[in-house]
Amino acid sequence: MERADVENKVKWFNDPDINKTLLMEEKLDLDKSLEWFERTRNDSSRRDFAIESRQGRPIGIISLVHISDVNRTAEIYIVIGEKDYWGKGVMLEAECLLIDWAFNSLKLEKIWADAVVNNTASIITMKKIGFQIEGTLRKERFLRGQRIDVIRLGLLKEEFKAAS
């Protein structure tokens, strides 16, 4: 992810259709997001990437965060910001590429993710890759005026099914 990608991230995360699938609801501010980018760009506990179409068009963001060298774990999150790419397998392909890199280059042993319970597309995609539902974090977050459950999914290295 480069500085130029931050503007797209702000636009996508602030889109109501996208924001309702996120575990956050606050609006992102461009200036604060640029400060965040500069502060975190050399943070070894995270890796942030822009997703581009085959034609080079920015279409999303994917990240590993909370990377632990001790535990060999990380959390993954992804946002496909360009809606004309929804339902076209982009999420599956991007996650498989990042997960394969994380297991083989970073030598991680487990990747986990949290999902809003009604984010069906994300949960289905993660299950295709081999993620298992590890549990439901009951009333874990206060979002959009209510307490919500969060699904925790986990993927062990030996369970990873790379999409062809």
C-alpha positions as CSV (number, residue, x, y, z in Angstrom):
1,M,0.0,0.0,0.0
2,E,1.3,3.4,-0.9
3,R,0.4,6.9,0.3
4,A,-1.7,7.4,-2.9
5,D,-3.9,4.5,-1.9
6,V,-5.0,6.1,1.3
7,E,-7.6,8.4,-0.4
8,N,-9.3,5.3,-1.9
9,K,-9.3,3.6,1.5
10,V,-11.0,6.6,3.1
11,K,-13.6,6.7,0.3
12,W,-14.3,3.0,0.5
13,F,-14.5,2.7,4.3
14,N,-16.8,5.7,4.4
15,D,-19.2,4.2,1.8
16,P,-22.4,3.1,3.8
17,D,-22.7,-0.2,1.8
18,I,-19.1,-1.1,2.7
19,N,-19.1,0.3,6.2
20,K,-22.0,-1.8,7.4
21,T,-19.8,-4.9,6.8
22,L,-16.9,-3.5,8.9
23,L,-16.3,-3.8,12.6
24,M,-16.1,0.0,12.8
25,E,-18.5,2.7,12.0
26,E,-16.6,5.9,12.5
27,K,-16.0,8.0,9.3
28,L,-12.3,8.1,8.2
29,D,-10.8,11.5,7.8
30,L,-8.2,11.9,5.0
31,D,-5.7,14.0,6.9
32,K,-5.8,11.6,9.9
33,S,-5.6,8.6,7.6
34,L,-2.5,10.0,6.0
35,E,-1.0,10.5,9.4
36,W,-1.9,6.9,10.3
37,F,-0.2,5.7,7.0
38,E,3.0,7.6,7.8
39,R,3.0,6.3,11.4
40,T,2.4,2.6,10.5
41,R,4.2,2.2,7.2
42,N,7.3,0.7,8.9
43,D,5.3,-1.1,11.6
44,S,6.5,-4.8,11.6
45,S,3.3,-5.9,13.2
46,R,1.3,-5.2,10.1
47,R,1.4,-5.5,6.3
48,D,-1.0,-3.4,4.2
49,F,-1.6,-3.9,0.5
50,A,-3.7,-2.3,-2.2
51,I,-5.6,-4.7,-4.5
52,E,-5.6,-3.8,-8.1
53,S,-7.5,-5.2,-11.1
54,R,-5.5,-6.9,-13.8
55,Q,-5.7,-3.5,-15.6
56,G,-4.0,-1.7,-12.6
57,R,-7.2,-0.1,-11.3
58,P,-7.2,0.2,-7.4
59,I,-10.2,-1.9,-6.2
60,G,-9.5,-2.8,-2.6
61,I,-7.4,-3.1,0.5
62,I,-6.1,-6.2,2.2
63,S,-4.0,-6.4,5.4
64,L,-2.4,-8.6,8.0
65,V,-2.4,-6.9,11.4
66,H,-1.4,-8.0,14.9
67,I,1.4,-10.0,13.4
68,S,3.1,-11.9,16.2
69,D,6.5,-13.3,15.6
70,V,6.3,-15.2,18.9
71,N,2.9,-16.8,18.3
72,R,3.4,-17.0,14.5
73,T,-0.2,-15.6,14.0
74,A,-1.9,-12.6,12.4
75,E,-5.3,-11.2,11.7
76,I,-6.4,-10.7,8.1
77,Y,-8.9,-8.2,6.8
78,I,-10.0,-7.2,3.4
79,V,-12.3,-4.6,1.8
80,I,-13.2,-4.7,-1.9
81,G,-14.1,-1.1,-2.4
82,E,-15.1,-1.0,-6.0
83,K,-18.6,-2.6,-6.1
84,D,-18.4,-3.7,-9.7
85,Y,-15.8,-6.2,-8.5
86,W,-18.1,-7.7,-5.8
87,G,-19.1,-11.3,-6.4
88,K,-16.3,-11.9,-9.0
89,G,-13.9,-13.9,-6.9
90,V,-11.5,-11.0,-6.1
91,M,-11.8,-11.5,-2.4
92,L,-11.0,-15.2,-2.7
93,E,-8.0,-14.6,-5.0
94,A,-6.6,-11.7,-2.9
95,E,-6.9,-13.6,0.4
96,C,-5.3,-16.8,-1.1
97,L,-2.3,-14.8,-2.4
98,L,-1.8,-13.0,0.9
99,I,-2.3,-16.1,3.0
100,D,0.1,-18.2,0.9
101,W,2.7,-15.4,1.3
102,A,2.1,-15.2,5.0
103,F,2.4,-18.9,5.6
104,N,5.4,-19.4,3.3
105,S,7.4,-16.1,3.6
106,L,6.4,-14.8,7.0
107,K,6.3,-18.4,8.4
108,L,3.0,-17.8,10.2
109,E,1.2,-20.9,11.5
110,K,-2.3,-19.4,12.0
111,I,-4.3,-16.5,10.5
112,W,-7.6,-15.4,12.1
113,A,-10.4,-13.0,11.2
114,D,-13.4,-11.4,12.8
115,A,-16.6,-10.9,10.9
116,V,-19.9,-9.2,11.5
117,V,-22.4,-12.1,11.8
118,N,-24.4,-10.9,8.7
119,N,-21.3,-10.5,6.5
120,T,-22.2,-13.7,4.7
121,A,-20.1,-13.2,1.6
122,S,-16.9,-12.8,3.6
123,I,-17.7,-15.8,5.9
124,I,-18.4,-18.0,2.8
125,T,-15.2,-16.9,1.1
126,M,-13.1,-17.6,4.2
127,K,-14.7,-21.1,4.6
128,K,-13.8,-21.9,0.9
129,I,-10.1,-21.2,1.8
130,G,-10.3,-23.5,4.9
131,F,-11.1,-21.1,7.7
132,Q,-13.1,-22.7,10.5
133,I,-15.5,-20.9,12.8
134,E,-13.9,-20.9,16.2
135,G,-16.7,-19.2,18.0
136,T,-19.1,-16.4,18.4
137,L,-18.0,-13.5,20.5
138,R,-21.4,-12.6,22.0
139,K,-22.3,-8.9,22.1
140,E,-18.7,-8.2,21.4
141,R,-19.0,-4.7,19.8
142,F,-21.3,-1.7,20.1
143,L,-22.0,-0.7,16.5
144,R,-24.8,1.3,14.8
145,G,-26.6,1.7,18.1
146,Q,-26.6,-1.9,19.2
147,R,-24.5,-4.6,20.7
148,I,-23.5,-7.2,18.0
149,D,-22.1,-10.6,17.9
150,V,-18.8,-11.2,16.1
151,I,-17.8,-14.4,14.4
152,R,-14.1,-15.5,15.0
153,L,-12.6,-17.6,12.2
154,G,-9.2,-19.3,12.2
155,L,-7.1,-20.9,9.6
156,L,-4.1,-23.1,10.4
157,K,-1.3,-23.5,7.9
158,E,-2.1,-27.2,7.3
159,E,-5.8,-26.3,6.6
160,F,-5.1,-23.8,3.9
161,K,-6.7,-24.6,0.6
162,A,-5.2,-22.4,-2.1
163,A,-7.7,-21.5,-4.7
164,S,-6.5,-22.5,-8.2
